[in-house]
Amino acid sequence: PRYIRYISVARQDSSTVNMDAQLLQKVNLRKVGVVNDSSGPKLSGFISDTDVADYQDSVIDINMEYWIDILGDLTFPTQFYTLTEEDAQLFIDCYAEFEEHKSISASLQGRLSSLETGLQGVIEAVKGTDKGVFVKTSSRSAKDTGVYLVKFRDLYKHYLSLKPQREDNDKIISLLEAGTYVQMMEDAHQVMQMFSISERISQDMKLALARVGRFKEHFVVRKWVDLDPSMEFRGFVNNNKLNALSQYNHLAYFPRVCEQQAKIVQAITTYFDEKALPRLRSKFSKYIIDFALLPNGDDDYTIWVIELNPFLETTDGCLFSWQKERNLLEDGPFEFRCRSGKVGGARSMLANAWRDVISDPSLNEV
């Protein structure tokens, strides 16, 4: 793959979720517990029960509850809604039923509805006069389900219509833009509909329940901030050192990132060293940290910490390889990578559902 190695020394909205039933019927759902999501929890291949417990603790220890107060105003305004173990099992049951029947029974839907009232109050408190909020659980979001919304395809067609060439790279960027904005939630009903058919949420609830005595899960409701998919970056921190930095959405080529790479690296490393690290080092020394940059004119950025992730192979290495470059990720020297050109064969590396979108003539004739 082509990428730049940089060495540094220093909308259309709807008030209800409109699922495309025909598209859902085409979904080739995997059996629960078979993990093909590279960011998903590892559920097999351990040597001992101790290995399992250590892994589970490593994942849970980096959940948002454990760092949100430390980072404070360096991340987005956030409120929590507590989930019980019964709620976690409900999402597991919903996904299992959806996997089997591609629908969820009225009884399970009724139990989901009972969660909506409390969550809606938190959403309204965070949303204020904004159009929506971002909602995830303590670990991850339900971003694997957005592609099945009619809204996703409407957004994709809109963003693609703004592109002058509409080649595969333009289509992938349009997918990323649609995938971002489809996650803006207006109400709790939207959240329940998306989370109940999410493999990611089911996986995370399974892990949360498996570690007996450590269950601490929430709906995490965050202020919506418009983010540009080209301006998201993933950093790898070990022993309190930022050893590597990569563009986050690594199947797309963003010319602006290449052009501004020196400024981007300087901005993020300075921000990390002067603001994020002094707060985090009291509790964490090893983690993966995601940044979002919002340009403020030609020479400055507003930087947000999106989230922390476990320093594990199950966290996507983006343009770095866990298998081949673990030493670099753990010990440096610091390296920044971004794509230096369009990615040959990128279409084949997309998830099936996303590949179906850019292969559908009705969605690409705009």
N, C-alpha and C positions, 0 to 999 in steps of 0.2 A: 504494500500500500504506500501511496505517496503522502508524505507529511513533512512538515518543517520541524526540524529539531533546533530549538533555540536555547542556547546555554547562557545563563545569566549569573554574573558574580554578585552581585549585590543581593364584525361580530353579529354574528346574528344570534339572538338569545330566545329561549323558550321557557315558559314558566313550568312546564312539565317535561319529563323525560320521554322522548319519542324514540323507542327502539324500533329498528327495522326488523320485522319478524322474518322476512324472507332471508335476510342476511344471517340472522341468528341460526336459521335452520341449516345453513351451510357450514356453520362452525364445526371444525373437527376437534372436539373437546378431548383433552387428555384425562386419563384417570387421575384422581386426586392423589397426590403423593409422588407423582412422576415429575421431576423438576427439570424443565428445559429453559426456564427463565434464568439467565445468568446472574441476575440480582436476587434470586430467590434463596430462601433458607435451604441449607443442605440437610437432607432427610435420610441419607444412607451413606455407607462407606466408612463408618467409624470403626475403630479397633476395639474400644471398650466403652462401658457406660460412663466412665470418667471423661473420655474424649467427647462424648455426646453432651454431657453437662457443661464442660468447658466451652464448647462451641455455642451452646444455647446461651450461656452467660455472656459470651462476647457479643452476641447479637443484641441481647436485651440491655446490656450495659450502655449501649449507644443510642437507645430509644430517646425520643425527644424530651420526655420527662426529666431526664438526667442532665440535660445541658441547656434547656431553654432559659432558665433563670441566670445561668452563668453568662450567656451571650447577651441577654437583655436586648438593648436597642440595636445590636448589630444584626439582628434577624427580624423577620416580619412580626408585627403585633399578632398575638396568638392567645386563644382561650381553649380550654379543655372541657370535654363532656365525658364523664366516667362511664366505662363499659364494665359490665360484670362478666364473670366466667360463663354465665348462661347466655349473655349476648354474644360472646365469642363463639360458643357452640352453635348459636343460631346462624351465624354467617357461614360456618363450616357446613351445616346442614343445608342451607340454601344453595351453596355452590354445588354440593354433591347431588342435590335434586336437579339443579339446572344442568349439570353435566350429564345426568342420566336421561332427562326428559326434555331438555331445552325449554323448560318452563318451571315456575315455582308455584307451589300449591297455595290455595287461598288461606289455609291455616298458617303457613309460614309467612305469607304476606301480611296477615293480621298481626303477627308478632313483630314484624318489622315496623308496622304502623304505630305500634305502642312506643317505639323508640323515637318516633319523629317529633313528638310534642316537646320533649326536653331539649333535643338537639336544635329544634327550630329556634328556641329562645336564645341559644348561644350564637347561632348563625345571625340572627337579627342584631344582636349586640355588637358583633364584629363588623357586620356589613354596613350598618348605619345607612348612609345615603348612597353607598356604592351599589353597583349592579349585582355583585355577587361576592363570594368568598372562595378560598381554596380549602378543601377538606381532605384529610388523610387520617390514618390511624397512627399510633405511636411510632410505627416503623416505616410503613410505605403507603403510597396512594393506590387508588384503583385505576391507574392509567391504562391498564390492559383492556378495559371495557369501553373506553370512549369511542373507539373506532366503530362500534356497533350502533351508535346513535345516528339518526338522520342528520342531526345538527353537525356532526363531524364532517359528513360529506358536503353539506352546504358550506361549511367553513373552508373545506379543502378547495372547492370550486371557486370560492371568492378569492382566496389567496393566490391560487394558480392564475386566475384572470389578471392579476396584477403583475405577473412575470412576463417579460418580453419574449423569452425564447421557449419556455415550457419544455425543456429537456429534462432528463431524469433527475439531475441535480436540483432543478427548479421544483420538480414534483416532490422530491424528498423534503426540501425546505418547506413547501406548502403543507406536507403531512405534519411536519414538526410544529408549524404554526397552528394548524387545526388541532393537533394533539394537546397543545398548550391551552388554547382558549376553550376547548370543550370541557376542561376541568373546572371552569368557573361555575360554581354551584349557587343557584338562587334560593333553594329551599331544601329542607331535610328530605323531602320525598325524592328529589333527584339523587341525593346521596344514597339513600337506601336502595334505590333501583340499580345504581351502578355498583355499589359495594357488594350486593347480594349475589352478583354473577361474576365476581372477580376472583380469579385463581390466586392472585397475589394476596388479597385479603384473607382468603381461606388458608393459605400457607402460613401467613403470619399469625393468625389466630391459633392454628395448630401448635406452632412453636411456643406461643405464649402460654397455652394450657399445659404443654408438656413439662415445663419447668415448674414443678410443684413448689408452692410457697413464694413464687416471684411474680405472680400475675399482677400486672399493672398496665392496663390498656385503656386508651381514650380515643374518642374522636378528637382530632386536632383541627381546630377551625382557625384559619389564618386570613389576615387582610389580603385582599386581592391586589397584586401589583403587576402591571403589564410588563412581562419579560420577553426579550427578544431571544429566540432559541440560539442565535449565533453568539450571544454574550453570556453563555453559561459555561463554567469551567470546573473541572474536578482536580482537587489537590490531594496528594498522598503524603501523610505526615507520620513519621516514626521517630521516637526519641525527641519529640518536640521540634523536629526539623521538617520543613517543607521540601521534600526531595524531588517531587515531580508534579507537573501541572499539564493538563490536557484539555483541549476543547471537549465539552461534554457530549454534544451531538455529533459524533465522530464519523457518521456515514455521509455527511454533507460537507461541501466545500464552501466556505464563507470568505470571499475575497477581503472583506473588511478586517477580519481577524488577522490575516496574513499581513495586511498593510499596517495594522496598528499593534503588531505583536510586541514590539519593544515597550510601548506605553502600557499595554495590558499586563505584561509580566511585571513591570515596575510598580504599577498600581496595586496588583494583587499581593505581591511579595511584601511591599511596604505595609499594606493594610493588615496582612497576616502577622507580620513581625511586631507592629506597633499597637494593634487593636485586638485581634482575635487571640493570638498566642498568649499574651499576658493574662487573659481571662481563663483560657482553657487549660493552661498548664497546671493549675492547682488540682485538677481532677483527671485530666486525660493527657496521655503522651503519645498515643498511637491511634490514628483514625483517618478516615477519608472525608474531606470537607468539600462541599459544593458551593461555588460562588456565583452570584449574578451581578453583572455590571450594567448600569444605566448611564449612558454617556451624558455628560454635562458640558456641552460645547466641545471644542477641539482637544483640550488638554486635560480633561478631568472626568472622573466617573464617580457616581454613587455606587457603593459596593454593599451588597447584602450577603450574609451567610444564609444559604438556602437550608442546609441541613448537614448533620454529621452522619457518617455511615461506618460500619465496622471495617477494620483493616483486615479484610479476609478476601480470599479468592472469589467468594460469592458476590462481592461487590465489583461491578464492571470496571475493568482496567482502562476502558476507553482506548486511547492510542498506545497504551503500554500493555505488555504481556506479563501476566503473573507467572506463567511457566518459564519464560525465557529471561525475564528482567526483574526478578524478585530482589536481587541484590541492589539494583538501582532504586527500586521503590523503597527499600528499607534503609539504604545508606547513602543514596545519592551517587555522584554529584548532581545537583539540581539540573533538571532538564524540562523544557516546555515543548509541547508538540501541538501542531495544528495541521490540518490538511493544506497541502500546497497546490492542489489541483483537484479536478473532479474525480470521483472515485469510480474506477472501472468495475463493473459488476456489482455496484452498490444495491441495485434492485434485488439481486438474488440473496443479499444479506438481510433484507427486511423481514419482519414477521409476516406470516402468510396473510393475515388480514389487511396489513398495510400494503402489501404487494398487490392484493386484489384491487385495492382502491386505485392505484396508479396504472393498473392494467384494464380498468373498466372504461371503455370508450365514452360512455354516457357521462362520466365524471371528468373527462379530460378534454372534451370538446367545448371550450368556453369562449 
